[in-house]
Each structure stands twice: as C-alpha cells, then as structure tokens.
Amino acid sequence: MKLKTVYSSREVAVMTGLTARQLQWWDARRLFAPAVPSRPTAAGGFTERRYTPLDVLELQVLADLRRRGFSVPRLRRLLSTLADVFGVRLYQVIGEDDPLTLLVAGDQLFLRNTEGRLFNVDRPRQALLVGADELRLRRVTARERRRRTTGSARLARGRRPDAE
C-alpha cells in the first residue's frame, strides 16, 4: 500500500470535520498554513492547498479542540507556545512516547513533560505545583472525524449481501 505524501483540502475537510472555508480562513489568518499553499494559475484560477500527513494530524487535534469550545486565539496561543517556548510542533505532543504530552481539563490546556511536571499553556514559563489527579486531565489525541450518515445510509451499511 502506497501512502500519500499530500492531501487536498477536500480530503482534509473529510478527515477533520473542518470545512474547506475554515481551512482557507485559517490559512489567511495565519493560524495554520498548508504545506503547499494555494497560488494563482495561468488560467486565472487558483491551485488547491495541499497538506502533509503531519498537517492532517495537527488539524485533527485543532478541529477537536475547536469543537470543545476553544477559540481561535487560544489555538493560536497553543501553537505559538509549543513553537516559541518548547520548540516543538503540535504533532510532537500527541503521541504515546513524546517528551511532552498535551492534556485538557475543562477549558484549560496543559503540557506534561517526562518528569511529570505540568505547564499551563496560557502561562508556560513555570511548572504548576498542583497534582495531575486534582485536575482530571485527559490526553489530547488526533482522531479522524466520522461523517454523519443519513438513516438510509446507515441501513444500507448494516445490510448483509444476499447469499447466492
């Protein structure tokens, strides 16, 4: 099986639950830029944005956080904190064995390092003195967004092929 090296914005929209318009808006506002940006063509149109598999992972996380109620400025702060303070990208804090782990508790985002120290993403310069058990932290992971299906699609999917 050959893995894809880039995904179109339409494919990314299906995998993340974001719309193509949201991806375009996030690109224009410099929240999240695609690996291959859109550019004008000789015919007067534009090429489609292209995203790498790592971009898709990050967009799945950002889309999930957005659905949980995190604002675009908070997402921007998360991305800049990861890059400027910790020197990592978002995909580097959502894996199993990463040196930092992204956690969520209610409307707060935290990072936990390998020593177990917690950092609030909004104020990351100093580790917190609170225990992780007190906050009810949950790990943030990348998940593919499932498309909603209509009742007829659900029925068709559940049917067994006729035996011959």
NUROKE-633255 format. One record per residue (C-alpha): x, y, z; residue in one letter. Coordinates in steps of 0.001 Angstrom, whole numbers, plus 524288, in hexadecimal, padded with zeros to 5 digits. Example, Ala and Ser with C-alpha at 12.3 -4.5 7.8 and 13.67 -1.06 7.14 Angstrom:
2
8300C7EE6C81E78a
835667FBDC81BE4s
END
This chain:
164
800008000080000m
8057880D167FC0Fk
803C88181C805C7l
8002F8259380115k
809ED8308E802DBt
7FFEE83B8F801B3v
7F14D83D0C8036Ay
7E83A846C97FCEDs
7E0208501380513s
7D40D8481B8018Br
7DA3F83BB4806E0e
7DE9A842EA8131Ev
7D0E4848478150Ba
7CB6583A71814DDv
7D5A08355C81E78m
7D4B7840B78281Et
7C6A18454182789g
7CB55852E58240Fl
7C5DD8595F817EDt
7CE2085D7D80C5Aa
7CA4386B6D80FB1r
7CF8A869E481D9Aq
7DC5C864C481842l
7DD0E8704F80F0Dq
7D9E3879CB81A12w
7E411873998231Fw
7EE1B874DD81841d
7EA988832381583a
7EB4C8867682411r
7F82E87F1F82566r
7F2F2875B582F8Dl
7F68D869C08279Af
7FCFB86A5481A51a
7FCEC85EC4810F0p
809B68587480CD2a
806D185C407FEB7v
7FF7F869287FE5Dp
7F57C86D107F44Cs
7FB078753A7E92Ar
7F59587BA77DCE8p
7F5548740D7D03Ft
7F75E879117C268a
7E8DD877077BFBDa
7E5238809B7CA8Ag
7E14C876B07D4EAg
7E885871747E09Cf
7EED3864777E3D1t
7E9AC85CA77EF44e
7F08F85CF67FC60r
7F7DC8507C7FFE3r
7FA8184B2180D6Fy
8045B8411581233t
800658358781AD0p
8063283CC88268Cl
7FE07848AC8231Bd
7F1FD83FFC822EEv
7F52583AC68308El
7F6A384893835AFe
7EA2484D2182F20l
7E2B4841AB8350Fq
7E72D846218428Cv
7E40F8546D83FD4l
7D6A1850D283A80a
7D3DF848A9846A4d
7D80F853C284F9Bl
7CFB885D3D847C8r
7C3D38544C84977r
7C6A38540C85815r
7C501862D085839g
7D2FD867A985772f
7D3908748485010s
7DC4A8772A8446Bv
7E4D78807584C9Cp
7E6C08757D85699r
7EA9886C1B84BC4l
7F4138763584694r
7F9CB877C48544Dr
7FB458690085562l
802B88682C8488El
80B73873CC84BB8s
80E3786ED885989t
812308619B85442l
81B2E867C984A18a
820B387350851C7d
821C486DCC85F98v
8237B85F3985D9Af
828F885EC284FBAg
81F858545484ADAv
8140A8531284198r
8069084E738457El
80855840C783FCEy
813DB83EF184921q
80B3F83FDE85550v
8002883697851A2i
8077D829B985058g
809A381EE685A1Ae
81824820AC85CEBd
819ED82F3485A91d
822108375986416p
816448403A86623l
8080483C2A866D3t
7FC8F8452B863F1l
7F1A98440686DF1l
7E47684A8986F92v
7DCA184D2087BECa
7CFFC8546F87985g
7D3AA860F487296d
7E2238603C875DEq
7ED6A85A7986E1Al
7F95B854BD874B3f
8062A84E94870CCl
80C98843E0878DEr
81AFB840D887713n
821AA833CA87959t
824CA8377D88775e
8163983961889FBg
816998482F88B14r
80A7484F328865Cl
80A6285BF987ED1f
7FE758643887BE2n
7FED0867BA86D6Av
7FA198757D8708Cd
8054A877A087A48r
80FBD86DC487674p
81BEC873B787C8Ar
81A2286D46889C5q
8160485F8688D6Da
8098185E1589563l
809DE859498A34Cl
7FCC38526D8A267v
7FBB7843C68A0B9g
7F66E83E3B89416a
7EC058366E89B63d
7E5DB842ED8A077e
7E36F84833892BFl
7DD0B83C5B88C26r
7E61183D428808Fl
7E3258364B873D7r
7ECDC833F1868FEr
7EA9183AB585C0Bv
7EC23831DE85048t
7E9CB832CF841B2a
7DD7382C0D83D2Dr
7D78282B6E82FD5e
7CA55831E882FDEr
7BF7B828C282BB0r
7B59E82E1982223r
7A79482DDC8263Fr
79F49824A281E6Dt
790E58254681B50t
7879581AB281F97g
787668145281226s
796458140881197a
7968C80DAD81F0Br
78CD98035881AB4l
794538008080E32a
7A10A7FF51815C4r
79AE77F59F81F4Bg
795117ECBB814F5r
79B6C7DFE7811EDr
79DCD7DC23803D3p
794007D2757FE6Dd
798D07C4867FEF6a
798CC7BDA57F1E5e
END
